Amino acid sequence: MKPPRIALVTGASRGIGRALALELARDGAHVVALARTQGALEELDDEIRAQGGQATLVPCDLADFDALDRLGAALFERWGKLDVFVGNAGILGPLSPLAHVDPKDWNRVMAINVTANWRLIRSLDPLLRASGAGRVLFITSGAAHRETMKPFWGPYAVSKAALEALAKSYAAEMGGTTPVRVNVFYPGAVRTAMRARAVPGEDPSTLPPPSVVAAPIIDMIEASYEANRMLVDFDKGTTTAL
């Protein structure tokens, strides 16, 4: 019997991360679900088990960088590899003029949206290389690359632009010399709690649920997906080089 793929998803307790964790489990992967909220992770685990899947829960704040370092060691001890890493977790931060942003809020956004993903790359890189087809995908936002920048979105927009640069750099290092492929996915407007906070006057019923974007994400982390350093814009239906 073929062993399951091992797939780590951050921000797995809600929104896109939760939908993706469920879809991966349905596809037969063993899901390593990372999120801050223990209770929400346990609810996810119950649903995964109810559909016959398996999960390992990692209750962790992504700003706990020492814990991220330990995660790579723990995954190595148990499986010796990692097939999929989806950097989905992110925070919105303050919607405020840049001059009014508190330094601690700025640092928190950068820590969760950028530095944590670098620390995970650092921790997981040997495991991804040990997979026959390691796949890495980061979830970005239109705030990083829209032609007309919205005012007051500075911390979030800067962090997502930095995340795309991080992905681009890692993809350049992996492409052609390793079995690892690194790409970025922009889901567009999706019915999530973060979207509701960002656009409070919007009718959520007009937006697609997170499950709609889970399937195309799955396509990008299949072992058969050989593209590298690509940005898939689900909203526009386009694929472009990073």
Secondary structure by P-SEA (a helix, b strand, c coil): ccccbbbbbccccccaaaaaaaaaaaaccccccccccaaaaaaaaaaaaaabbbbbbbbccccaaaaaaaaaaaaaaccccccbbbccccccccccccccccaaaaaaaaaaccaaaaaaaaacaaaaaaccbbbbbbbbccccccccccccaaaaaaaaaaaaaaaaaaaaaccccccbbbbbbbbcccccaaaaaaccccccccccccccaaaaaaaaacccccccbbbbcccccccccc
